[in-house]
Amino acid sequence: MTFGIARPPANSSAPMPLRPPTTTDLRSNINGEDPARIRATIARAPLFAALPITAIEDLTSRVTVRKVAVGSSVVAQDEPGDAMFVIMSGRIKVVMFGESGREVTLSLLRAGDSFGEMSLFDQGPRSAHCLAIEPTTLLVLTRDDLMRHIQAHARTAINLVSEMARRLRRADETIAQLALCDVNERLIHRLVGLAREEGASGPDGLVVRRRPTQQELANMIGSCRETISRAFNQLARDGLIIPRGRSLVVTPALIERAEKKKAA
């Protein structure tokens, strides 16, 4: 499929006429991105699922593109927030830091995920740090542009409410795990979650190609690296996970164990 090209009849030797560039195309060209790729990113993002094409086009005309180097901060905790973001490529880590410097990883975001919406509605400060853990390309939508878009496209507002509800449920689940589950159970839950979010099917189970370090796992579940190391190694000895270089296989047996624990 091509965008914006009118093809002449097959027997014509005349050059193909191009349509005049739209505002969307001009803005996208300034940012060095193909407008078709921006449209596709918005259409695939869960936050904008099932939006009509008119809404997709409106969002495409409003966003700008921002490239972030690995290790760079996109937003900082407690700073004012006036824009939200959708990831075109790369990954973002959402973290909070304690006074002692201890890090807690709230989530890992990948292409299609969005963040930064909350501050646009309550006008409060950012609730966490968002750091690029890979070279990342973002779509940026300001508060003013989002509000103008919502006025014309109510479906987007419904999607935003649904996304906030999903995050609240996930936060409730995390709180319950911290209060009710030991480190081993929390580690199993996180490994199974990573496998379902990022894993590819393999002969031995779901393959997580970017195996998190033990320190990263500790940050995700609110523990220390030494405790995670013991629990992780025990799961490997039991054959429930299979480390392979930089990847990790999460076996069906571990997934079944997690499901049984959840059901109980």
FENRAGI-V174362 format. One record per pair of residues at least 12 apart in sequence whose C-alpha atoms are under 10 Angstrom apart, sorted by the first residue. I is the first residue (numbers start at 0). J is the second residue. D is the distance in Angstrom with one decimal. If there is no record, write none. Layout:
BEGIN
i = {I/I}
j = {J/J}
d = {D/D}
END
This chain:
BEGIN
i = {1/2/2/2/2/3/3/3/3/3/3/3/4/4/4/5/5/21/22/22/22/23/23/23/23/23/23/23/23/23/23/23/24/24/25/26/26/26/26/26/26/27/27/27/27/27/27/29/29/30/30/30/30/31/32/32/32/34/34/34/35/36/36/37/37/37/37/37/37/37/37/37/37/37/38/38/38/38/38/38/38/39/39/39/39/40/40/40/40/40/40/40/40/40/40/40/41/41/41/41/41/41/41/41/41/41/41/41/42/42/42/42/42/42/43/43/43/43/44/44/44/44/44/44/44/45/45/45/45/45/45/46/46/46/46/46/46/46/46/46/46/46/46/46/46/47/47/47/47/47/47/47/47/47/48/48/48/49/49/49/50/50/50/50/50/51/51/51/53/53/54/54/54/54/54/54/54/55/55/57/57/57/57/57/58/58/58/58/58/59/59/60/61/61/61/61/61/61/61/61/61/62/62/62/62/62/62/62/62/62/62/63/63/63/63/63/63/64/64/64/64/64/64/64/64/64/65/65/65/65/65/65/65/65/66/66/66/66/66/66/66/66/67/67/67/67/67/67/67/67/67/67/68/68/68/68/68/68/68/68/69/69/69/69/69/69/69/69/69/70/70/70/70/70/70/70/70/70/71/71/71/71/71/71/71/71/72/72/72/72/72/72/72/73/73/73/73/73/73/73/73/73/73/74/74/74/74/74/74/74/74/74/74/75/75/75/75/75/75/75/75/75/75/76/76/76/76/76/76/76/76/76/76/77/77/77/77/77/77/78/78/78/78/78/78/78/79/79/79/79/79/79/79/80/80/80/80/80/80/80/80/80/80/80/80/80/80/81/81/81/81/81/81/81/81/81/81/81/81/81/81/82/82/82/82/82/82/82/82/82/82/82/82/82/83/83/83/83/83/83/83/83/83/83/83/83/83/83/84/84/84/84/84/84/84/84/84/84/84/84/85/85/85/85/85/85/85/85/85/85/85/85/85/86/86/86/86/86/86/86/86/86/86/86/86/87/87/87/87/87/87/87/87/87/88/88/88/88/88/88/88/88/88/88/89/89/89/89/89/89/89/89/89/89/89/90/90/90/90/90/90/90/90/90/90/90/90/90/90/91/91/91/91/91/91/91/91/91/91/91/91/91/91/91/91/92/92/92/92/92/92/92/92/92/92/92/92/92/93/93/93/93/93/93/93/93/93/93/93/94/94/94/94/94/94/94/94/94/95/95/95/95/95/96/96/101/101/101/102/102/102/102/102/102/103/103/103/103/103/103/103/103/104/104/104/104/104/104/104/104/104/104/105/105/105/105/105/105/105/105/105/106/106/107/107/107/107/107/107/107/108/108/108/109/109/109/109/110/110/110/111/111/113/113/113/113/114/115/115/115/115/116/116/116/116/116/116/116/117/117/118/119/119/119/119/119/120/120/122/173/173/176/176/177/177/177/181/182/182/182/182/182/182/182/182/183/183/183/183/183/183/183/183/184/184/184/184/184/184/185/185/185/185/185/185/185/186/186/186/186/186/186/186/186/186/186/187/187/187/187/187/187/187/187/187/187/188/188/188/188/188/188/188/188/189/189/189/189/190/190/190/190/190/190/190/190/190/190/190/190/191/191/191/191/191/191/191/191/191/191/191/191/192/192/192/193/193/193/193/193/193/193/194/194/194/194/194/194/194/194/194/195/195/195/197/198/198/198/198/199/200/200/201/201/201/202/202/203/203/203/203/203/203/203/204/204/204/204/204/204/204/204/204/204/204/205/205/205/205/205/205/205/206/206/206/206/206/206/206/206/206/207/207/207/207/207/207/207/208/208/208/208/208/208/209/209/209/209/210/210/210/210/210/210/210/211/211/211/212/212/212/212/213/213/213/213/213/213/214/214/215/216/216/234/234/235/235/237/238/238/238/239/239/239/239/239/240/240}
j = {35/17/18/34/35/16/17/18/19/20/21/35/16/17/18/17/18/60/59/60/61/35/37/38/56/57/58/59/60/61/62/63/59/60/60/59/60/61/62/63/64/59/60/61/62/63/64/63/64/63/64/65/66/64/63/64/136/56/59/60/59/59/87/55/56/58/59/60/62/63/64/87/137/138/52/55/56/57/58/59/60/55/59/87/111/55/59/85/86/87/88/110/111/112/137/138/54/55/56/58/59/62/85/86/87/111/112/138/54/55/56/58/59/111/87/110/111/112/85/86/87/110/111/112/113/111/112/113/158/159/162/85/111/112/113/114/155/156/157/158/159/160/161/162/163/111/113/154/155/156/157/158/159/162/154/155/158/154/155/158/152/153/154/155/158/152/154/155/151/152/148/149/151/152/153/154/155/152/155/144/147/148/151/152/140/144/145/148/149/138/140/144/138/139/140/141/143/144/145/147/148/83/84/85/137/138/139/140/141/144/145/84/137/138/139/140/141/84/85/86/87/136/137/138/139/140/84/86/87/135/136/137/138/139/87/88/89/134/135/136/137/138/89/91/130/131/132/133/134/135/136/137/89/130/131/132/133/134/135/136/89/90/91/130/131/132/133/134/135/91/92/129/130/131/132/133/134/135/91/129/130/131/132/133/134/135/91/92/128/129/130/131/132/91/92/93/115/128/129/130/131/135/137/93/114/115/125/126/127/128/129/130/131/93/94/95/124/125/126/127/128/129/130/93/94/95/96/124/125/126/127/128/129/123/124/125/126/127/128/118/123/124/125/126/127/128/118/119/122/123/124/125/126/115/116/117/118/119/120/121/122/123/124/125/126/141/142/115/116/117/118/119/120/122/123/124/125/140/141/142/143/114/115/116/117/118/119/139/140/141/142/143/144/145/113/114/115/116/117/118/119/137/138/139/140/141/142/145/111/112/113/114/115/116/136/137/138/139/140/141/108/109/110/111/112/113/114/115/136/137/138/139/140/108/109/110/111/112/113/114/135/136/137/138/139/109/110/111/112/113/135/136/137/138/109/110/111/112/133/134/135/136/137/138/108/109/110/111/131/132/133/134/135/136/137/107/108/109/110/111/112/130/131/132/133/134/135/136/137/106/107/108/109/110/112/113/114/128/129/130/131/132/133/134/135/104/105/106/107/108/109/127/128/129/130/131/132/133/105/106/107/108/114/126/127/128/129/130/131/106/107/126/127/128/129/130/218/219/126/127/128/129/218/127/128/218/221/223/214/215/217/218/219/221/215/216/217/218/219/220/221/222/127/128/129/215/216/217/218/219/220/221/127/128/129/170/173/218/219/220/221/129/219/129/130/131/132/193/196/219/129/131/132/133/135/196/197/135/136/137/137/138/137/138/139/162/129/127/129/139/140/140/141/142/145/159/162/163/159/163/142/141/142/143/145/146/142/146/142/185/220/188/220/220/221/222/222/217/220/221/222/223/226/227/230/220/226/227/229/230/231/233/234/220/230/256/257/260/261/216/217/219/220/221/222/257/216/217/219/220/221/222/227/230/231/234/230/231/234/239/240/249/253/254/256/257/220/253/254/256/257/258/260/261/216/219/220/257/207/210/211/216/231/240/247/248/249/253/254/257/205/207/240/249/250/251/253/254/255/256/257/258/249/254/257/205/206/207/209/210/211/249/206/207/208/210/247/248/249/250/254/207/249/254/209/246/247/248/249/248/248/249/248/249/250/248/250/240/241/248/249/250/251/252/239/240/241/247/248/249/250/251/252/253/254/240/247/248/249/250/251/254/240/241/242/243/246/247/248/249/250/242/243/245/246/247/248/249/243/244/245/246/247/248/244/245/246/247/242/243/244/245/246/247/248/245/246/247/224/227/228/245/225/226/227/228/229/231/227/228/227/228/231/249/253/248/249/253/250/252/253/251/252/253/254/256/252/253}
d = {8.9/10.0/9.6/9.1/7.3/9.5/6.7/5.9/8.5/8.4/9.6/10.0/7.1/5.5/6.7/6.6/7.7/9.0/9.8/6.7/9.5/10.0/9.8/10.0/8.2/8.8/9.4/6.5/4.5/7.7/8.9/9.8/9.2/8.1/9.4/9.4/7.5/8.7/8.6/7.3/9.1/8.7/8.5/10.0/8.7/7.3/7.7/9.2/9.2/7.1/5.9/7.9/9.5/8.3/9.6/7.6/10.0/9.9/7.6/9.0/9.2/9.9/8.6/9.6/9.7/9.4/6.5/9.6/8.8/9.5/8.9/7.7/9.9/7.9/9.4/6.6/7.1/9.8/8.3/5.9/9.3/9.0/9.5/9.4/9.8/9.8/9.5/8.2/8.1/6.0/9.2/8.1/6.4/9.7/10.0/8.8/9.9/6.7/9.2/7.8/7.5/9.9/7.8/9.3/8.6/7.5/9.9/8.8/9.6/6.6/9.6/9.9/9.8/9.0/10.0/9.2/6.3/9.4/7.7/8.7/9.2/8.1/4.3/6.2/7.7/6.8/7.0/8.4/8.5/9.9/8.5/9.0/8.4/7.6/7.1/9.9/7.8/9.7/9.6/5.9/6.5/9.6/8.5/6.6/9.9/9.6/9.8/8.7/6.5/9.6/9.8/6.6/8.3/9.9/9.4/8.7/7.5/8.5/9.3/9.1/8.7/9.7/6.7/7.1/9.0/9.0/8.7/9.8/9.9/8.7/7.9/9.2/8.4/6.3/9.5/8.7/8.1/9.9/9.9/9.8/9.9/7.1/9.4/9.1/8.2/8.5/8.2/7.1/9.9/9.2/9.6/9.8/9.6/8.6/6.7/8.4/9.9/6.4/8.3/9.7/8.6/9.8/9.1/9.5/9.5/5.9/5.3/5.0/7.8/8.2/9.4/9.7/8.3/5.7/5.2/6.9/9.1/9.5/9.7/9.9/9.0/7.0/5.7/4.8/6.1/9.2/9.3/9.7/9.7/8.4/5.8/5.1/6.4/6.9/9.7/9.5/9.8/7.6/5.8/4.5/6.2/8.9/9.2/10.0/9.2/6.8/9.6/8.5/6.0/5.1/6.2/7.7/9.8/9.6/6.9/8.4/7.1/4.8/6.5/8.9/9.0/9.1/9.3/8.1/5.2/5.2/4.6/4.7/7.2/9.5/9.8/10.0/6.2/5.3/5.6/7.3/8.3/9.9/9.8/8.8/5.8/5.5/8.0/9.2/8.9/9.5/9.3/9.6/7.3/6.0/4.5/6.4/9.5/8.6/9.9/10.0/9.9/7.7/5.5/5.8/7.1/9.9/9.5/9.5/9.9/8.3/7.4/9.6/7.9/5.7/5.3/7.4/10.0/9.9/9.6/9.5/9.1/6.7/8.3/6.4/4.4/6.5/8.5/9.9/8.8/7.5/9.0/7.2/4.9/5.4/4.3/4.8/8.1/8.3/4.7/4.8/6.2/7.3/8.6/9.8/8.7/5.2/5.5/8.5/9.3/9.4/7.7/9.5/7.6/6.8/4.6/6.2/9.8/7.4/8.7/8.6/5.4/6.5/9.7/9.8/7.0/7.3/5.9/5.9/9.6/9.2/8.6/8.6/9.0/10.0/7.1/6.0/9.6/7.9/9.7/9.4/9.6/8.7/5.8/5.4/8.3/9.3/6.7/7.4/9.7/8.1/6.7/6.5/5.4/4.0/5.3/8.6/9.0/8.6/7.3/5.9/4.4/5.2/8.5/8.4/7.5/9.7/8.3/5.9/5.3/6.3/7.4/8.7/9.9/8.4/5.5/5.4/6.2/7.8/9.8/6.2/5.5/4.8/6.3/8.8/9.8/9.2/7.8/6.2/5.8/4.3/6.7/9.0/8.7/5.6/5.0/6.7/8.3/8.0/6.5/4.8/5.4/5.7/6.3/8.6/7.3/6.2/4.7/6.3/9.0/8.3/5.2/6.2/8.5/9.6/7.5/5.3/5.4/6.7/7.1/5.0/8.0/9.8/8.8/8.0/5.4/5.2/7.2/9.8/8.6/6.2/6.3/9.8/7.6/7.6/5.3/5.7/4.2/6.5/8.7/7.0/5.5/4.6/6.8/9.9/9.2/8.6/6.0/5.8/5.6/7.7/6.3/9.0/9.9/8.4/5.9/5.0/6.5/9.1/9.2/9.8/9.4/9.9/6.3/5.5/4.6/5.8/7.4/9.4/7.8/7.0/7.8/6.1/4.7/6.2/9.0/9.9/8.0/5.6/5.2/6.3/6.5/9.6/5.4/5.3/6.3/7.7/9.1/9.6/6.4/5.7/4.6/6.5/9.1/7.3/9.0/9.3/5.8/5.2/6.4/7.8/8.9/9.1/8.3/5.4/6.1/8.9/9.8/8.5/8.3/8.3/9.7/9.8/9.8/9.2/9.2/5.9/8.8/8.7/9.0/9.8/8.3/4.7/6.0/7.7/6.4/9.1/9.7/9.6/9.9/7.8/8.7/8.8/5.3/4.7/7.8/8.3/8.6/9.7/9.9/9.1/9.4/8.5/6.5/8.8/9.8/9.6/7.6/9.5/9.8/9.9/9.3/9.4/10.0/9.3/9.5/9.5/9.8/9.9/9.4/9.8/9.4/9.1/9.0/9.1/9.7/10.0/9.3/9.2/9.9/9.6/8.7/9.3/9.0/9.8/9.8/9.6/9.8/8.7/9.7/8.3/9.7/8.9/9.6/8.2/9.0/8.4/5.6/9.0/8.7/9.1/8.4/9.5/9.5/9.1/8.6/9.1/8.9/7.8/7.7/9.9/10.0/9.3/7.7/8.5/7.2/9.7/7.9/7.6/7.9/10.0/9.1/8.1/9.4/6.0/8.3/9.6/9.1/9.9/9.6/9.8/8.0/8.5/9.9/10.0/10.0/9.3/6.3/9.0/9.5/9.8/7.5/8.4/8.8/6.8/9.8/9.5/7.6/7.8/7.9/9.8/9.2/8.9/8.7/9.6/9.7/9.6/7.4/8.3/8.6/6.7/9.3/9.3/8.6/9.6/6.4/9.1/9.6/9.2/8.0/7.8/7.5/9.9/9.1/9.7/9.5/8.6/9.8/9.0/9.4/9.6/7.2/9.0/9.0/9.8/8.9/9.9/10.0/6.9/9.0/9.5/7.5/6.0/9.6/9.9/7.5/9.6/10.0/9.2/9.9/9.5/9.6/7.2/9.8/9.3/9.4/9.1/6.7/5.8/9.4/9.9/8.8/8.1/6.5/9.3/9.1/8.9/9.4/9.5/8.7/9.8/9.0/8.4/8.4/9.3/9.3/9.9/8.2/9.7/9.5/9.6/9.4/9.5/8.7/7.0/7.9/6.1/7.7/10.0/9.8/8.9/9.2/9.6/5.9/5.5/4.4/5.7/8.8/9.4/9.2/9.7/8.2/5.5/5.2/6.5/7.9/9.5/9.9/9.2/9.6/9.3/6.8/5.7/4.5/6.4/8.7/9.6/9.8/8.9/5.5/5.1/6.2/7.6/9.1/9.3/6.7/4.3/6.5/8.5/9.6/6.1/5.4/7.6/8.2/8.9/8.6/5.5/4.8/5.6/9.1/8.4/8.5/8.8/9.2/10.0/9.7/9.3/8.4/9.3/6.3/6.3/9.9/8.0/7.9/8.7/9.7/9.4/9.6/10.0/8.7/9.9/9.8/9.9/8.0/8.7/8.9/8.0/6.2/5.2/8.8/9.4/8.9/7.3}
END
